[in-house]
Amino acid sequence: MRYTSVMSEVEQIHLAAELIQLGSRLQLLETETTLSRERLVRLYKEIRGESPPKGMLPFSADWFLTWGPNIHASIFYGIYDFLGQHSRVTGIRRLIAAYKLYQEHLQVHQQEEVLSITRAWMMLKFFDSKMLKTVVCQRCHGHFVAHTGDLHDNYVCGVCQPPSRAGKKKRARTTAD
């Protein structure tokens, strides 16, 4: 699924550069631009000062359902969905706009970035393939990312009902300092 429409080569380079600055992996760049792999690698090295990371992309929808990542995935998807309903931004530009707003949200609330742009892109692929959807929390009425095939009657999100060990790793690190 390629989100890009017909763009000039210069526009493709600008798009790739913006995605690289946001931390995109090479596989995302190859899918969403028409630039060659060699050109993308050179551009990546020029912008980041290092070779692109090697290895496969994470391919599990389960990551988005664990406590911390689920909250971040849900925030990002809420922004992405809002842009889809209330703006004319589409395709890869919608992903970029939503991701930048997600980053701004984290900055304002002084939170650590959990969701990379590549994971956000993968999550959208999971939504497109109907592996993920959003469900409404019965307590706070927020919309949260969930598996499509799971039962969601009386769903309570991880914010309203955090797991018993939620936040203990961070607390232990702070206490040790």
Backbone bond lengths (Angstrom), bond angles and torsions (degrees), N, CA, C in turn:
res aa  C-N    CA-C-N  psi(-1)  N-CA   C-N-CA  omega(-1)  CA-C   N-CA-C  phi
1 M - - - 1.447 - - 1.525 107.66 -
2 R 1.257 118.00 108.59 1.459 122.93 -179.67 1.519 108.22 -100.04
3 Y 1.336 115.76 122.42 1.454 121.11 -178.39 1.528 112.75 -82.80
4 T 1.301 117.34 -18.74 1.454 119.77 -174.57 1.515 111.01 -77.67
5 S 1.303 115.54 141.68 1.464 120.72 173.49 1.528 106.99 -92.29
6 V 1.289 116.42 -168.88 1.459 119.94 179.64 1.534 107.91 -69.22
7 M 1.338 115.15 118.70 1.464 120.94 -179.78 1.515 108.57 -129.17
8 S 1.324 115.27 153.89 1.459 119.27 175.19 1.527 108.55 -71.80
9 E 1.310 116.35 166.76 1.459 120.75 179.91 1.529 110.94 -63.10
10 V 1.319 116.61 -37.89 1.467 120.51 178.37 1.530 109.92 -63.28
11 E 1.318 117.20 -43.36 1.468 121.18 177.82 1.530 110.69 -63.23
12 Q 1.331 116.60 -38.12 1.464 121.10 177.63 1.528 110.52 -63.23
13 I 1.330 116.72 -41.14 1.466 121.43 178.84 1.530 110.14 -65.14
14 H 1.325 116.94 -43.97 1.466 120.67 178.19 1.528 111.02 -62.34
15 L 1.324 116.75 -41.83 1.459 120.92 177.87 1.525 110.35 -62.40
16 A 1.318 116.92 -47.98 1.462 121.13 179.51 1.530 110.56 -60.40
17 A 1.328 117.14 -43.00 1.470 120.77 179.65 1.524 110.92 -61.89
18 E 1.309 116.53 -42.70 1.477 120.10 178.97 1.524 110.91 -63.76
19 L 1.321 116.26 -42.48 1.464 120.22 178.45 1.529 111.56 -65.62
20 I 1.318 117.31 -38.78 1.469 121.32 177.82 1.524 109.95 -64.05
21 Q 1.335 116.85 -43.58 1.465 120.41 178.73 1.526 111.67 -61.71
22 L 1.320 117.13 -29.83 1.467 121.04 177.91 1.530 112.11 -82.31
23 G 1.342 116.77 -5.94 1.458 120.23 176.57 1.518 115.62 99.55
24 S 1.315 117.58 17.81 1.472 120.84 -178.86 1.515 112.38 -61.44
25 R 1.315 115.04 145.13 1.459 121.10 172.09 1.528 108.85 -83.07
26 L 1.305 115.63 162.09 1.459 122.41 -175.96 1.537 112.56 -60.64
27 Q 1.331 117.59 -36.27 1.464 120.58 -178.98 1.529 111.47 -62.36
28 L 1.322 116.73 -37.91 1.464 120.64 177.20 1.527 109.26 -65.23
29 L 1.318 116.86 -45.04 1.462 121.40 -179.72 1.525 111.56 -61.31
30 E 1.321 116.30 -42.41 1.468 120.34 -179.69 1.523 111.55 -64.81
31 T 1.312 116.64 -35.96 1.459 120.53 -178.22 1.525 111.88 -75.98
32 E 1.319 116.21 -38.41 1.463 119.85 -171.37 1.521 114.99 -96.21
33 T 1.326 118.07 -5.18 1.468 120.47 175.22 1.525 108.96 -126.69
34 T 1.314 115.07 167.61 1.467 119.86 178.25 1.524 111.17 -100.67
35 L 1.324 117.50 7.88 1.466 121.39 -179.28 1.523 110.44 -74.35
36 S 1.320 115.92 149.87 1.467 120.38 -179.95 1.525 110.27 -70.03
37 R 1.320 115.56 157.75 1.461 121.23 178.73 1.531 110.41 -58.65
38 E 1.327 116.70 -42.81 1.463 121.01 -179.27 1.528 110.96 -60.91
39 R 1.309 115.94 -43.47 1.470 120.35 179.78 1.527 110.69 -66.02
40 L 1.325 116.77 -39.98 1.465 120.75 178.60 1.529 111.36 -65.26
41 V 1.321 116.63 -39.58 1.471 120.44 178.25 1.526 109.91 -63.68
42 R 1.325 117.46 -44.32 1.470 121.11 178.49 1.531 110.86 -62.27
43 L 1.318 115.94 -43.37 1.467 121.02 179.48 1.527 110.37 -64.43
44 Y 1.313 116.17 -42.08 1.464 121.30 178.70 1.531 110.18 -59.55
45 K 1.334 116.30 -47.64 1.473 121.00 179.65 1.522 111.37 -62.21
46 E 1.328 115.88 -39.21 1.461 120.11 -179.55 1.532 111.33 -65.82
47 I 1.318 116.70 -40.96 1.467 120.77 -176.36 1.528 112.05 -80.65
48 R 1.325 117.33 -46.14 1.466 121.28 -174.14 1.531 113.52 -93.69
49 G 1.335 116.52 -15.19 1.452 119.90 -179.48 1.516 113.43 74.14
50 E 1.311 117.42 16.82 1.464 122.49 179.09 1.522 109.32 -154.41
51 S 1.316 115.76 164.95 1.462 120.31 177.59 1.525 109.38 -71.87
52 P 1.326 116.92 152.01 1.462 118.99 177.08 1.526 110.63 -64.81
53 P 1.336 117.53 148.92 1.464 119.61 179.01 1.526 110.64 -62.66
54 K 1.314 115.24 145.31 1.463 120.57 179.27 1.521 109.21 -97.75
55 G 1.304 115.22 167.97 1.454 120.18 176.60 1.513 112.35 108.09
56 M 1.308 113.48 169.24 1.453 121.05 -177.04 1.524 110.28 -79.23
57 L 1.314 114.76 155.57 1.457 120.11 174.14 1.521 108.98 -74.67
58 P 1.323 116.34 152.31 1.468 118.42 175.54 1.532 108.48 -64.18
59 F 1.325 116.56 129.32 1.456 118.14 -178.86 1.522 110.54 -126.15
60 S 1.300 115.75 63.86 1.457 120.15 175.46 1.521 108.60 -144.39
61 A 1.307 115.25 126.25 1.459 119.90 177.00 1.530 110.23 -72.68
62 D 1.329 117.24 -17.21 1.463 120.79 -177.68 1.526 112.77 -63.02
63 W 1.323 118.17 -32.49 1.460 120.83 -179.83 1.528 111.48 -55.09
64 F 1.332 116.51 -36.81 1.462 121.67 -176.69 1.524 112.53 -73.00
65 L 1.328 117.20 -7.93 1.462 120.92 -176.33 1.517 113.22 -103.53
66 T 1.335 117.42 -9.87 1.456 119.12 176.90 1.527 108.03 -71.68
67 W 1.312 116.88 157.76 1.456 122.63 -166.51 1.525 114.99 -50.16
68 G 1.313 119.72 -65.64 1.463 122.23 -177.36 1.517 113.17 -63.33
69 P 1.334 117.80 -52.72 1.463 118.91 178.28 1.534 113.59 -58.13
70 N 1.331 117.71 -32.29 1.456 119.86 -179.96 1.526 111.30 -65.50
71 I 1.300 116.88 -39.31 1.467 120.07 178.76 1.528 109.34 -64.18
72 H 1.321 117.29 -45.78 1.459 120.99 -179.57 1.526 111.64 -67.66
73 A 1.330 117.05 -41.87 1.465 120.87 177.76 1.525 110.40 -61.79
74 S 1.315 116.42 -38.90 1.467 121.12 -179.43 1.523 111.27 -69.33
75 I 1.332 117.09 -39.52 1.467 120.62 175.92 1.527 109.40 -61.51
76 F 1.339 116.19 -50.78 1.460 119.87 -179.90 1.529 111.01 -59.00
77 Y 1.336 117.21 -47.19 1.465 118.73 -176.08 1.526 111.11 -66.57
78 G 1.325 117.01 -33.49 1.466 119.93 176.05 1.520 111.15 -61.42
79 I 1.322 116.83 -42.54 1.470 122.08 177.48 1.526 109.89 -65.00
80 Y 1.334 115.96 -46.72 1.467 121.62 -179.09 1.534 110.66 -60.01
81 D 1.327 116.37 -44.58 1.464 121.59 179.98 1.531 110.79 -65.42
82 F 1.333 116.45 -42.53 1.465 121.01 178.31 1.527 110.89 -59.10
83 L 1.331 116.77 -45.42 1.463 120.44 178.32 1.530 110.91 -61.15
84 G 1.326 116.32 -37.18 1.455 120.00 179.03 1.519 112.49 -65.61
85 Q 1.326 116.13 -33.09 1.461 120.50 -178.28 1.527 113.37 -86.85
86 H 1.338 117.03 -28.11 1.466 119.67 -170.15 1.522 115.57 -122.35
87 S 1.308 117.77 12.40 1.465 119.65 177.40 1.524 108.80 -144.21
88 R 1.301 113.88 172.69 1.466 119.62 178.32 1.523 111.38 -98.84
89 V 1.322 117.30 6.53 1.461 121.78 -179.80 1.524 108.23 -72.98
90 T 1.326 116.70 129.99 1.463 120.40 -178.20 1.520 110.58 -134.04
91 G 1.315 115.12 170.89 1.452 122.55 172.65 1.515 113.76 58.43
92 I 1.319 114.84 -141.09 1.461 121.30 -176.21 1.526 111.02 -64.55
93 R 1.324 117.86 -30.71 1.470 121.33 177.63 1.537 110.45 -65.80
94 R 1.314 117.04 -34.05 1.472 120.69 176.39 1.524 110.25 -67.29
95 L 1.333 116.94 -41.45 1.463 120.63 176.16 1.526 110.18 -59.77
96 I 1.321 117.04 -47.40 1.465 121.63 -178.53 1.527 110.37 -62.36
97 A 1.330 116.98 -47.09 1.471 120.63 -179.45 1.524 110.90 -61.43
98 A 1.318 116.99 -44.48 1.469 120.95 179.88 1.521 110.73 -64.59
99 Y 1.324 116.59 -39.96 1.461 119.62 -178.93 1.530 111.35 -67.47
100 K 1.321 117.09 -39.79 1.466 120.10 177.35 1.535 110.69 -64.71
101 L 1.319 117.26 -39.40 1.470 120.29 177.13 1.532 110.92 -66.95
102 Y 1.320 116.93 -37.29 1.472 121.35 174.51 1.529 109.71 -59.73
103 Q 1.337 117.05 -45.83 1.461 120.87 178.91 1.530 111.40 -62.62
104 E 1.326 117.04 -41.00 1.466 120.54 177.68 1.527 110.79 -62.91
105 H 1.324 116.41 -41.62 1.468 120.96 177.88 1.528 110.41 -58.15
106 L 1.316 116.62 -44.75 1.461 120.49 179.81 1.521 111.45 -64.97
107 Q 1.314 116.01 -39.75 1.462 120.59 179.98 1.529 110.50 -63.97
108 V 1.320 116.86 -45.11 1.464 121.20 -179.82 1.530 110.72 -61.86
109 H 1.328 116.35 -39.22 1.477 121.04 -177.33 1.525 112.59 -94.75
110 Q 1.344 116.03 8.93 1.464 123.08 177.55 1.529 111.68 49.75
111 Q 1.334 114.39 50.85 1.455 120.90 178.61 1.525 109.79 -112.26
112 E 1.314 115.21 154.30 1.453 122.36 178.72 1.530 110.09 -78.44
113 E 1.334 115.61 141.54 1.465 120.84 178.39 1.524 109.24 -73.22
114 V 1.314 116.69 123.88 1.457 122.41 -179.67 1.533 110.71 -107.67
115 L 1.307 115.99 -36.22 1.462 122.48 -174.94 1.530 109.72 -98.02
116 S 1.329 116.89 116.02 1.466 120.08 175.33 1.524 108.99 -79.67
117 I 1.324 116.43 163.15 1.465 119.07 178.34 1.532 110.39 -64.05
118 T 1.316 117.31 -33.20 1.465 119.68 178.82 1.524 110.38 -67.19
119 R 1.329 117.15 -41.74 1.481 119.31 176.34 1.525 110.80 -64.92
120 A 1.332 117.04 -38.54 1.468 120.05 177.97 1.529 110.13 -61.49
121 W 1.317 116.37 -42.72 1.460 122.11 178.04 1.531 110.81 -62.48
122 M 1.342 115.81 -43.76 1.472 119.81 177.78 1.529 110.24 -62.86
123 M 1.322 116.73 -41.12 1.459 119.84 179.43 1.527 110.62 -60.01
124 L 1.321 117.13 -41.27 1.465 119.76 178.37 1.526 110.64 -62.56
125 K 1.320 117.20 -35.36 1.466 120.52 175.68 1.534 110.25 -64.25
126 F 1.338 116.90 -38.97 1.469 120.68 177.18 1.525 110.84 -65.71
127 F 1.328 117.62 -36.62 1.465 120.59 175.66 1.523 109.76 -66.53
128 D 1.337 117.27 -44.38 1.469 121.36 -179.81 1.530 111.50 -60.84
129 S 1.329 116.14 -35.14 1.469 119.70 -179.14 1.526 112.33 -88.76
130 K 1.328 116.53 7.31 1.474 123.14 176.62 1.532 113.20 66.02
131 M 1.332 117.23 23.70 1.466 120.22 175.07 1.529 110.65 -83.58
132 L 1.335 116.72 -28.98 1.457 122.03 178.58 1.517 109.76 -123.57
133 K 1.314 115.31 156.15 1.467 122.54 174.24 1.522 106.82 -153.13
134 T 1.320 117.09 178.88 1.458 119.30 174.27 1.520 109.08 -106.86
135 V 1.328 114.43 147.90 1.468 121.38 175.04 1.524 107.94 -127.88
136 V 1.324 116.09 156.86 1.455 121.40 -177.08 1.521 110.01 -96.73
137 C 1.332 115.62 131.13 1.467 121.15 175.86 1.527 108.77 -71.88
138 Q 1.309 116.07 134.01 1.454 120.95 -178.58 1.529 113.17 -70.80
139 R 1.334 117.19 -19.80 1.473 120.56 -179.10 1.524 112.26 -92.08
140 C 1.341 116.70 -56.62 1.473 120.00 -173.73 1.529 112.85 -97.21
141 H 1.320 116.85 -11.41 1.469 124.26 -179.95 1.529 113.12 66.04
142 G 1.340 116.72 17.66 1.456 120.89 173.61 1.519 110.33 -75.82
143 H 1.306 116.08 160.91 1.461 121.70 179.38 1.519 108.23 -102.24
144 F 1.339 117.07 127.20 1.458 122.19 -175.19 1.516 110.77 -127.86
145 V 1.320 114.79 147.76 1.462 122.29 179.85 1.523 109.31 -69.95
146 A 1.342 116.08 134.93 1.463 121.06 -179.58 1.530 109.18 -150.08
147 H 1.338 115.38 160.40 1.470 120.59 173.82 1.516 109.08 -65.99
148 T 1.306 116.16 140.88 1.456 121.05 179.66 1.525 111.85 -65.26
149 G 1.324 117.36 -38.38 1.457 120.77 -175.00 1.526 115.88 -81.25
150 D 1.322 118.39 -9.98 1.466 120.66 -178.76 1.524 111.29 -76.04
151 L 1.319 115.12 156.62 1.463 120.53 174.17 1.522 108.10 -79.47
152 H 1.327 116.75 136.76 1.458 119.86 -174.50 1.521 113.10 -126.93
153 D 1.335 118.10 18.56 1.458 119.88 175.83 1.525 108.70 -64.68
154 N 1.310 116.93 134.55 1.467 122.91 179.14 1.524 112.61 56.35
155 Y 1.313 117.46 39.17 1.465 123.20 179.95 1.527 109.89 -65.15
156 V 1.334 115.46 132.38 1.462 122.02 173.95 1.523 106.87 -123.51
157 C 1.317 116.26 127.53 1.466 121.76 -174.42 1.525 112.16 -74.46
158 G 1.316 115.21 170.24 1.453 122.25 179.41 1.517 114.19 -73.63
159 V 1.326 117.69 -13.75 1.463 120.54 175.35 1.528 109.28 -79.04
160 C 1.326 116.07 -44.76 1.470 121.09 -179.83 1.522 112.04 -73.58
161 Q 1.320 116.60 -32.16 1.460 121.44 -178.39 1.526 109.12 -136.90
162 P 1.353 116.49 76.35 1.468 119.05 -178.46 1.523 111.11 -68.18
163 P 1.335 116.69 152.12 1.462 119.27 176.79 1.532 109.65 -63.44
164 S 1.314 116.99 158.54 1.462 121.45 -173.67 1.528 113.07 -60.35
165 R 1.312 119.00 -29.61 1.467 121.02 -178.28 1.530 112.81 -98.42
166 A 1.305 118.03 9.29 1.465 121.60 -177.14 1.518 110.89 -61.49
167 G 1.322 115.89 127.60 1.449 121.87 175.81 1.512 115.49 81.92
168 K 1.328 119.14 -3.98 1.465 121.12 -176.52 1.518 112.07 -70.67
169 K 1.342 118.57 -31.99 1.462 120.99 179.48 1.525 109.44 -63.53
170 K 1.318 117.46 -44.91 1.457 121.50 -179.76 1.525 110.24 -66.49
171 R 1.321 116.62 -42.10 1.461 121.10 178.95 1.522 110.74 -61.85
172 A 1.333 117.21 -40.80 1.475 121.51 -179.74 1.526 110.62 -65.55
173 R 1.366 116.97 -38.41 1.458 121.33 178.05 1.529 110.63 -64.90
174 T 1.322 116.69 -41.66 1.465 121.81 -179.33 1.524 110.32 -66.42
175 T 1.328 117.72 -40.60 1.461 122.34 179.97 1.517 110.99 -67.18
176 A 1.324 117.81 -35.23 1.465 122.15 -178.15 1.532 111.52 -70.73
177 D 1.324 118.55 -24.65 1.481 121.46 -178.15 1.493 113.91 -72.79
